[in-house]
C-alpha cells in the first residue's frame, strides 16, 4: 500500500492553562494524512478545543510538538499557518464586512490572485450556496450563514489542512448536508480535514478515522472501516458512550461533564 503524505503530526502534546492546574491535555500523539477526514470526539471538557487551538497556534502549549506539512508551529509559524485553514466554533469574523468583502480580504492576506479567488468563491457557492447574501453585511447572517462564510474564508487559500471546531452545531439539516458534502469535496482534492464534533453520526458517515479524547487523554484511535468491521451492529455513538464509561471507571473518574475546553 502506498504511504500517504503526513499533513499533521502531533507528538506528546501537553497543555496547562495555569501553572498549578492539572493538564487540560496530556501526552497527545496522532497524525493526519493527505486525503482523509479525521474526527476528534469526546465529552464536554475532554480537551478537543484545546487540541485544535494548539494546532492552529491560538494557544501556546507546555510540552510536545506540532508540525503542519513539515513546518513546526512554534519554530516556523508563518509557513505552518500558510498550510492551515481554521473555522472556530464562535464564527469570529468581521461583522461589518459583507461576505464577499470578507473573502476578498482573506484572499489578499494569503496572496490569492483575482481569477483564482473568483473561481474558488464560485465553487464555494455551488456547495454552500449563500446566494445574494454573500453581498450583504455579515452581521445580518443567521447562525448557519455565519458557519458557511467561516468555512469559505478558511478555504480561500486552499490549505492542505482544514481544521474545524464543532462545525455542525446548531445547523439545520439542509445546512448540515451542505457542509458535509463540502468537506468530502475538499478531501477528494487530496486535502485533509480535522474536526471536532459531538455529532457522532456525522463522524461515522464522513470520517476515515476517529480519535477519542477523554479527560485530556487520547484513549482510542481507529479507522471507521475497522470499527464497522468489528462492530457491525453498533453505532459509533453507542460504542463511544460505553468506551468513555469504561475508561472513567478504570481511572476512577466522575462521569459528569466538565467545562467546554
C-alpha positions as CSV (number, residue, x, y, z in Angstrom):
1,X,0.0,0.0,0.0
2,X,1.3,3.4,-0.9
3,X,2.2,5.5,2.1
4,X,0.3,8.8,2.3
5,X,1.9,12.1,3.0
6,X,1.8,13.2,6.6
7,X,0.0,16.6,6.8
8,X,-0.3,17.0,10.6
9,X,2.0,15.4,13.1
10,X,1.2,15.9,16.8
11,X,3.7,14.4,19.3
12,X,3.4,14.2,23.1
13,X,1.3,17.4,23.2
14,X,0.5,18.6,26.7
15,X,-1.1,21.9,27.8
16,X,-1.9,23.6,31.2
17,X,-3.9,26.7,31.3
18,X,-2.4,27.8,34.6
19,X,0.8,26.6,36.3
20,X,-0.9,25.0,39.3
21,X,-3.7,23.4,37.2
22,X,-3.8,19.8,36.1
23,X,-3.1,19.2,32.5
24,X,-6.0,20.1,30.2
25,X,-4.5,17.7,27.7
26,X,-1.6,15.3,28.3
27,X,0.8,13.4,26.0
28,X,-1.5,13.5,22.9
29,X,0.1,11.9,19.9
30,X,-1.5,11.4,16.5
31,X,-1.1,12.2,12.8
32,X,-3.4,13.1,9.9
33,X,-2.6,12.2,6.3
34,X,-3.3,13.6,2.9
35,X,-6.8,13.0,1.5
36,X,-8.6,12.0,4.7
37,X,-11.1,13.3,7.2
38,X,-10.4,12.8,10.9
39,X,-12.9,13.4,13.7
40,X,-11.9,14.3,17.2
41,X,-14.7,13.1,19.6
42,X,-15.1,13.5,23.4
43,X,-17.4,14.8,26.0
44,X,-17.5,18.5,27.1
45,X,-14.3,19.3,28.8
46,X,-12.4,16.4,27.3
47,X,-9.8,18.6,25.6
48,X,-10.9,18.7,22.0
49,X,-10.9,22.5,21.6
50,X,-7.6,22.7,23.5
51,X,-6.0,20.4,20.9
52,X,-7.4,22.3,18.0
53,X,-6.4,25.7,19.4
54,X,-2.9,24.3,20.0
55,X,-2.7,23.0,16.4
56,X,-3.8,26.3,14.9
57,X,-1.4,28.4,17.1
58,X,-4.0,30.1,19.1
59,X,-2.9,28.6,22.4
60,X,0.7,28.0,23.4
61,X,1.4,24.6,24.8
62,X,3.7,23.4,27.5
63,X,5.2,20.2,26.1
64,X,5.4,18.3,22.8
65,X,5.5,19.4,19.2
66,X,3.1,20.1,16.3
67,X,4.1,20.0,12.6
68,X,1.9,21.0,9.6
69,X,3.3,19.9,6.3
70,X,6.7,19.5,8.0
71,X,6.7,23.0,9.5
72,X,6.9,23.4,13.2
73,X,4.0,25.5,14.6
74,X,6.3,27.1,17.1
75,X,9.6,27.4,15.2
76,X,8.2,28.2,11.8
77,X,4.7,29.6,12.5
78,X,4.3,31.6,9.3
79,X,4.9,28.6,6.9
80,X,2.8,26.3,9.2
81,X,-0.1,28.7,9.2
82,X,0.0,29.1,5.4
83,X,-1.0,25.5,5.2
84,X,-3.9,25.7,7.7
85,X,-7.5,26.9,7.3
86,X,-9.4,27.3,10.5
87,X,-13.1,27.9,11.3
88,X,-13.8,28.3,15.0
89,X,-16.9,27.4,16.9
90,X,-17.7,31.0,17.6
91,X,-17.6,32.1,14.0
92,X,-15.3,35.0,14.7
93,X,-15.4,37.1,11.5
94,X,-15.5,40.8,10.6
95,X,-19.2,41.5,11.1
96,X,-19.3,44.9,9.3
97,X,-17.9,43.5,6.1
98,X,-20.1,41.8,3.5
99,X,-19.4,38.2,2.9
100,X,-17.7,39.0,-0.4
101,X,-15.5,41.7,1.2
102,X,-14.5,39.2,3.9
103,X,-13.5,36.6,1.4
104,X,-11.5,39.1,-0.7
105,X,-9.8,40.4,2.5
106,X,-8.6,36.9,3.4
107,X,-7.6,36.2,-0.3
108,X,-5.5,39.4,-0.1
109,X,-3.8,38.2,3.1
110,X,-2.9,34.8,1.5
111,X,-1.9,36.3,-1.9
112,X,-4.7,34.6,-3.9
113,X,-4.9,36.2,-7.3
114,X,-8.2,37.7,-8.6
115,X,-9.0,35.0,-11.1
116,X,-8.3,32.2,-8.7
117,X,-10.3,33.7,-5.8
118,X,-13.3,34.2,-8.1
119,X,-13.2,30.6,-9.3
120,X,-13.0,29.4,-5.7
121,X,-15.8,31.6,-4.4
122,X,-18.0,30.4,-7.3
123,X,-17.2,26.8,-6.3
124,X,-18.0,27.5,-2.6
125,X,-21.3,29.0,-3.7
126,X,-22.1,25.7,-5.6
127,X,-21.8,23.7,-2.4
128,X,-22.7,26.1,0.4
129,X,-25.0,28.5,-1.5
130,X,-25.0,31.8,0.3
131,X,-26.7,33.3,-2.8
132,X,-27.1,37.0,-2.9
133,X,-26.5,37.1,0.9
134,X,-22.8,37.0,0.1
135,X,-23.1,40.6,-0.9
136,X,-24.8,41.5,2.4
137,X,-23.2,42.5,5.8
138,X,-22.2,39.5,7.9
139,X,-23.9,41.0,10.9
140,X,-27.2,40.2,9.2
141,X,-26.3,36.5,8.8
142,X,-28.1,33.6,10.5
143,X,-26.1,31.0,12.5
144,X,-25.9,28.7,9.5
145,X,-24.8,31.5,7.2
146,X,-22.0,32.5,9.7
147,X,-20.8,28.9,9.6
148,X,-20.8,28.9,5.8
149,X,-18.8,32.1,5.4
150,X,-16.4,31.0,8.1
151,X,-15.6,27.8,6.2
152,X,-15.4,29.7,2.9
153,X,-12.8,32.0,4.5
154,X,-10.8,29.1,5.9
155,X,-10.5,27.6,2.4
156,X,-10.0,30.6,0.2
157,X,-6.2,29.8,0.0
158,X,-6.8,26.0,-0.5
159,X,-4.8,24.9,2.6
160,X,-3.6,21.4,2.9
161,X,-5.2,21.1,6.4
162,X,-8.7,22.4,7.2
163,X,-9.4,22.5,10.9
164,X,-12.9,23.0,12.2
165,X,-14.1,23.2,15.8
166,X,-17.7,21.9,16.1
167,X,-18.7,22.9,12.6
168,X,-22.2,21.4,12.6
169,X,-23.5,22.5,16.0
170,X,-26.9,24.3,15.7
171,X,-27.2,23.9,12.0
172,X,-30.5,22.9,10.2
173,X,-30.5,19.6,8.4
174,X,-30.1,21.2,4.9
175,X,-27.0,23.2,6.0
176,X,-25.5,20.1,7.7
177,X,-25.8,18.2,4.5
178,X,-24.2,21.1,2.5
179,X,-21.3,21.3,4.9
180,X,-20.8,17.5,4.9
181,X,-20.7,17.4,1.1
182,X,-18.3,20.4,1.0
183,X,-15.9,18.7,3.4
184,X,-16.0,15.5,1.3
185,X,-15.3,17.5,-1.8
186,X,-12.3,19.1,-0.1
187,X,-10.9,15.7,0.8
188,X,-11.4,14.5,-2.8
189,X,-9.0,17.2,-3.9
190,X,-6.3,15.4,-1.9
191,X,-6.7,17.7,1.1
192,X,-7.0,16.9,4.8
193,X,-9.8,17.8,7.2
194,X,-9.7,17.6,11.0
195,X,-12.8,18.5,13.0
196,X,-14.2,18.1,16.5
197,X,-17.8,17.1,16.9
198,X,-20.5,15.9,19.3
199,X,-22.4,14.5,16.3
200,X,-21.0,11.0,16.2
201,X,-23.4,10.0,13.4
202,X,-21.8,12.6,11.1
203,X,-18.3,11.4,12.2
204,X,-19.3,7.8,11.3
205,X,-20.7,9.0,7.9
206,X,-17.9,11.1,6.5
207,X,-14.7,10.4,8.5
208,X,-11.9,8.0,7.6
209,X,-10.6,7.9,11.2
210,X,-11.7,9.0,14.6
211,X,-9.8,10.0,17.7
212,X,-11.4,9.7,21.2
213,X,-10.3,12.2,23.9
214,X,-11.4,11.7,27.5
215,X,-10.3,13.9,30.4
216,X,-7.3,15.2,28.4
217,X,-6.0,11.8,27.3
218,X,-6.2,10.1,23.9
219,X,-7.9,6.8,24.7
220,X,-8.6,5.3,21.3
221,X,-7.7,5.9,17.6
222,X,-9.2,3.8,14.8
223,X,-10.4,3.9,11.3
224,X,-14.2,3.9,10.7
225,X,-13.8,0.9,8.4
226,X,-12.1,-1.1,11.1
227,X,-14.7,0.0,13.7
228,X,-17.6,-1.1,11.4
229,X,-15.9,-4.5,10.7
230,X,-15.5,-5.3,14.4
231,X,-18.9,-3.7,15.5
232,X,-21.3,-4.3,12.5
233,X,-24.4,-3.9,14.7
234,X,-23.3,-1.0,16.9
235,X,-23.3,2.7,16.1
236,X,-20.2,4.8,16.9
237,X,-22.2,6.8,19.3
238,X,-23.3,3.8,21.3
239,X,-19.7,2.4,21.3
240,X,-18.3,5.8,22.3
241,X,-20.5,6.1,25.4
242,X,-19.6,2.6,26.6
243,X,-15.9,3.3,25.9
244,X,-15.9,6.5,28.0
245,X,-17.8,5.0,30.9
246,X,-15.4,2.1,31.0
247,X,-12.4,4.4,30.8
248,X,-13.8,6.6,33.6
249,X,-14.4,3.6,35.8
250,X,-10.9,2.3,35.2
251,X,-9.4,5.7,36.2
252,X,-12.0,6.3,39.0
253,X,-13.2,9.5,37.4
254,X,-16.6,11.1,38.0
255,X,-18.7,10.8,34.8
256,X,-20.2,14.3,35.0
257,X,-19.2,16.7,32.1
258,X,-16.6,19.4,32.8
259,X,-16.2,22.7,31.1
260,X,-16.1,23.2,27.3
261,X,-12.3,23.3,26.8
